[in-house]
Amino acid sequence: MSKTITVSVWILIALVSWAVSRLNFLLFHSFIEIAAILIAGVLVSMAFISRGKNVLVLRMGYLYSVVMFLDVLHTISYAGMGVFPSWTANQPTQFWILGRLIEASGLALALVLPKKRSLNIGYSAGFMIAGAIGTTAIALGYFPECFVMGTGLTLFKISMEYVVIGIILLSIYLLFRSDSPDVLPYKKYYFLALIMTAAGEIVFTTYTDVYGFSNMLGHIFRLISYFVVLQGIVYRSIVEPIDSLYNRISKTQEELIAIMSETTEIKDPYTAGHQRRVAILADEIARRMRLSQDDRNVLSFASRLHDIGKLFIPTDILSRAIPLNEQERDFVELHPGKSYDLLKGIPFEGPVLDTILQHHERLDGSGYPKGLIDKEILLTSKILSVADVVEAMLSDRPYRRAHSVEEAMKEIRSNSGRLYDPSVVKSCLELFQGGFSFEDHEE
């Protein structure tokens, strides 16, 4: 997502949030807090699933398990919720300050503590104990007052907000000094989250009404900071490794296909480059016919492997300089099925195998191996069959010289609608009329 789109989305979210807060502030506050709690829960889950892989992510999991608990208490004790009838707006504000002090301290300590995993137990236990003591103090009335009805924020609450801001600024300083490999992948997101959190804390020093505009704006800054954390730590910890794995699998598959295609050419040197050239022509036809990228990928794989079943055909038949007899032709016609059997263990995306199996089928049912007719044949197979025929005619074979482009075009034009799909033929003819040549596509 581009920066412009991201900013536009957040402006829209801010406007919608403001509208909801005007309609029902309690509903707005609940949505914001629930979203933050859910994000924290995802972060905690991710940290423990990937524990041992990254010390920073693991510490975030320990930290936000405590922060999440305090945010739940802040949410259910908020003025108007009615969960704790004897409480005022003071207690949820106390839980807020306690949560932010623990969160800010945890973010700073996660950066400043050595990477040693033995310190993680102390890190986790320390914040759990702090959260438990703070919660008990709030429940028993020993925690300093943070909000007084009719007056607003207390000096203690405002002072603690500035302490939190100071800790966040320290965290930013530590962040930019850190060259830890555990920190580097997340540095940008960590920084943005800290900036949004600091902005929220500044706003939270100004409100006098728990249902007021300043309180609403501070909660939006906080929500943004949590989503940045979600994008940075959770997204990078899950999506990027999966993308990396997928890319490695795709690269391995690509290398395997190249090896198999070259193996076919070693077996039948007279058709060296045939599958690659067929793939080029098939893709150009598919492009002209405006097939989807997924269909073009299927066609690419199928084209480059469609003759691999010829590995099972004796070399003397493949290189025969005279026409084959009926028994030998029957042997050659087994190659689509052999290709299918050889490749069926590879997890291709889309109908690659069926495209290969059907590439010698013809519209009138005269093809092989199953004698399929028009609508029973895949469009990708229809394209492959035309590309296969045209490339074969334009290349030398042991038993004949290459045909001219005019002769190849005459073959598919005269059999359009009987053997070959008319729309595929039309696109192929237009390509060659436009000056298509295999040489222009050579690497």
N, C-alpha and C positions, 0 to 999 in steps of 0.2 A: 504494500500500500504506500503511495507517494505521500510526501510530507503535506502537500496541499490537501489531499483527500483526508488525511488524518486530522489536520487542524479543522477542516470543515465539519467532520463528524463530531469532534469534541465541541465545537461551537453549537451545533444542532443539539447535542446532548445537554449542554448547559442551558439552552433556551427552553427545551422541553422540561428539564429539571426545575427551572425557575417557575414555569407555568404550573407544574404539579405542586410545587411548594406553596404557590398562591392559593391553589384549590384546596389542598389539605397537606399542611406541613408534616403532620405525623406520618402520613402515607409516604411522602417524599423521604423523610428521614429513615423510615423502615426499609424502603427499597435500597437506599444508598448503603445502609449498614449491612443489610443481608447480602448485597453484591460484594461488599468488602470482605465479609466473613466467608463467603463461598470461595472467593479468590484466595484468601489466606488458607482455606482448607485444601484447595488444589495445590498450593505451594507446599504445604506440610506433607501432603501425600507424595508429591513429586520428590521431595527431599528424602523421604524415607525409602521410597522405591529405588532411588539411585544412590543410596547411602554408600559411602566409601569411594565414590567416583570423584566428588568435588567437595572439599571441606567447606567452602563458602555456602554452597547450596544446602548442605547438611545443617550448618549453623542457622541458616534462614528458617529451616524447618523447625528446629528447636525453638527459635525466637517467636515465630508466628503461631506456634501452638499455644503459647502463653498469651500473646496479643489477641488471638482469636477468642480465647476464653473471656478476656476482659472486655472485648468489643461486644460479645453476646450479652454480658451483664450491663454494659452501657446501653445497649439497644432496648432490652426488656424493662430497664428501670427508667427510661426516658419519660419526661413529663407527659401525662395523658395516656400512657400505656395501661396503667392501673394494675400492674403486676405486684408492685410494692406500695399499697395504698398510703402508708404512713410516710413515705419518702417524698421529698420535694425535687426540684430541678437541681439541687446541690449534688445529690449522690451520683446521677449519671455523669455530671461534669467532673466529679472526682474520679470516676472510672475512666473517663476520657483522659484526664491528665496522667493517671497512673499508667494507662496503656501507652500513651505517647512517650512518656519518660522511659519506659522499658523498651519500646520499639527503637527510639533514637539511640539509647545506650547500646542496645544489641547490635544495631547496624554499625556503630563505631567500633565496638569490641570485635565484631566479626572480621574487621579489616586489620585491626592493630595486633590481635593475638597471633602468635606464631602458628604455622600450619599444623603443628603437632596434633594428632587426633586425640591424644590423651587429655588435651585441654577441653575437648567437647563436652565431656561429662560435667566438668565444673561449670562450663558456660551454660549448659542446659539447666543444671540444678540451681545455679545462682538466680536465674530469671524466674524459675518456677517458685522458688522460695520467696522472691521479691513480690511476685504476683499474689501468692497466698497471704503474705503478711499485709500487703496493701489492701486486698479484698476484705480481710478480717478487720482491719482498721476502719474501713469505710462502713462496714456493717455494724460495728460497735460504736461508731461515732467519734473515733480518735483521729481520723484523717482530717487535716486542715480544711476549713471551708473553702469552696471554690466559687460558689454562686449564691447570692442572696436575693430572694424575690423582691422586686421593686427597686433594687439597687444595681444589680448586675454582677459582673465578675469581681472577685476579690483580688486584692493585691497579690496574694499567694498564687492564685491561678494565673494571673497575667505574668508574674515573675517566672513561673514554671514553664509557660509557653516560650519565654525568651531563653530559658535554659535549654529547652528542647531545640530551639533554633540554633543556639550556640553549639550544641552537640552535633547537629546536622552539618553545620559549617565545618566543624572539625572532621566529620566523616568525609566531606567532599575533599578536604585537604589530604587526608589519608588515602582516599581513593586515587587521586592523581599522582601520589607518590608511590603507589603500589605497582610492582611489576610481577606480582604473583600470577602464575598461569591459571590459578583457580579464579582469579578476579578478572583478568583481561577480557574474556569473552562477554562478560556482563557489565563492563565498565560504563558504557554509554547509558544503558538502561538504569543502572544503579544511580548514576548521576541525575538523570531526569526524574527518577522517583524521589530522590532527596530534595531536588528543587521544588517539585510539586508539594511535597510534605511541608517544606519550609514556608511556602506561599500560604498553604492552608493554616499553619500555626500563626502566621502574622495576622491573618484575617480573624482568627479565633481570639485575638487579644482585644477585639473592638466591639463585640456584640453586647447588648444589654437585654435582648429578648431572645429566648431559646428558640422562638419561632420566626426570628427576623432574617433579613436579607444577608447580613454578614455570616450568620451561622449556616445558611444555605450555601453561600459561596465557598466557605471553608470546607464543607462536606464534598462539594464537587471537586475541589483541588485534591482532596484525599482520595476520592474515587479514581481520579486520573492516575495518581501515584500508584495505586494498587494495580490498575490495568497495565501500567508500564512494567511493574514487577512481574505481572503475569506474562506479558509479552517477552520480557527479557530473560527471566529465569526458566519459567515453565516452557515457553515456546522454544527457546534455544536448547533446553534440556531434552525435549521430546521430538519436536518437528525436525530440527536440523540434523540430529543423528539419524532419524528415519530417512530424510532426504539423502544424506550421505550414503547410507546403506543402500538405498534404492539406486543411487548413481553408480555405486560400486557393482551392484548386481547387473545394472544395465550395461556397464562397461564390460563386465565378464561375459554377458550374453553376446554382446557385439563382437568380442574377440573370438568367442566360440563359433559364431556364425561365419566369421571371416575364415577361420581355420577349416570349417567343414566345406565352405564354398571352394576354397583353394584345393582341398583334397579331391573334390569332384573333378577339378580341372587337371590334376595330376593323372587321374584315372583316364580322362578323355581329353588329351592335349589339343585335339582338333577343335574343341569348343572352348578353349581358354578365353576367359572374359565374358562368355555368353551370359551367365547369370547376372553379372554386374551390369552389363549393357541392357539386359532385359529390365532390370530394376530401374535403370535410368529412364528408359522409354515408358515403362508402366507408370512411374511417378509423374512424368510430364503429362501423360494422358489423364491421370487422376486429377492433377492440378487443373487442367483445362476443364474437366468435368465437375470441378469444385467439390470433390470429395472431402470429407472431414479429415483432420490430421490423424485421428485414430485409424481411419480406414487406410490412409496413406502409409501409416506405420505397418499395418497388417500386410499391405501390398509389398512394402519394401522387404520385410522379412521373408515373405513367401517367394518373391521373385529371386532373391539371392540364394534360396535353398531348394527351388522347385525341382531341380534335376539331381539332387543328392542320392536319390534311389538308384541312379545309374551305376553306383558303386557295386551293385549286385549283378550287373550285367557284364559278361566276359569282355575283355578288352578287344579281342579279335572281332567281335560283333560291332562294337562301337566304332572301330577304325576300319571297317570293311569298305573297300573301294568300289564294290559292286552292290547293286540293290539287294536287299535282304529277302530271304524267302519267307513264306507265311509263318513258319514255326519261329524264326528269328524275330519277326515283327511282333508276334505274340509275347515273346520274351521281353522285348523292349517296352511293350505296353504295360508291363508290370511295374515300371519305375514310379508312377505317381503313388501307388499303394505302398511300395517299398519306402519311398520318401516319408510318407505318413507314419509308417511303423517305426522308422528310425528316429523320428523327431517327436513322437507322441509323449515322451517323458519330459520334454522341456515345457515349462509353464508360460507359454506365450500369452500375451494379452490380445484377445480377439481371435477371429476364425482363421488364423494363419494356416493351420493344418488342413482345414477343409478347402481353403483357397488353393493350396498345393495339390490336394487330392483331385480337385475338379478342373485343373488348368488345361486338360486335354478333352474336356467335355465340349459338345457342340450343340447349338440351339435346336437342331433337328433330331437330336438323339443319336447321331452317328459317332459320337465321341466315346472315350473310355476313361475310367474303368467301369462306370455304372450305366452309361448310356442315358444320362440325364437330359432333360429338355429345358428349354428357355427359362421359365420361372423357377425351376429347381436349382439353377446354377447361380452361385453368388456373383454379384457385380464385380468383386475383386478378382474372381476367377476369370470372368469374361475379359477384363482388362489384361490380365496376365496372359491369357491365351493369344490375344491379338499381338501384344508386345513380343511374345515368344516366337510366333510365326514370322513376324516382320524381321526381327533380329536374325533368326535362323536363315531366312532367305537372303539377307544382305551379307552373309558370311560364307566363306569357303567351307566346303565339307569334303571328306575324302573321296566321295563319289561324284562331286560336281563343283563347278566354280560358283562364286557368289552371283546372285541375281542383281539386277539394277533396282534402283528405288522405284522406277516406274512399274517394273514387274511385280514388286512386292505390294505396291499400292493397288495394282490391278487385281491381285489375288484377294485382298481383303474387301475391296469395293464390290467385286463380282459375287462374293459370297456373303455380303452383308445381309442380315435378316435370315439367312439359311444356316450358316455355320457360326457367324460372328455377330455380336450385338451391334445394331446400327448406330447407336449413340457413341459406342466405343470406336467404331470404325470412323465415324465422322470426325471425332476428336483427333484420332491418329492421322487422318488425311490432312486435317488443318495444320497439324504440327509440321508435317513434312512440306506442305505447301508454303509454310512460313519459314522454311530454311533449316529445320531441325537436322542436326547431325550428331552422331555419337562423339565425334572428335571434339566438339565444343564443350563436352561435359567430362572430358578426360582430366584427371587430377594431375 
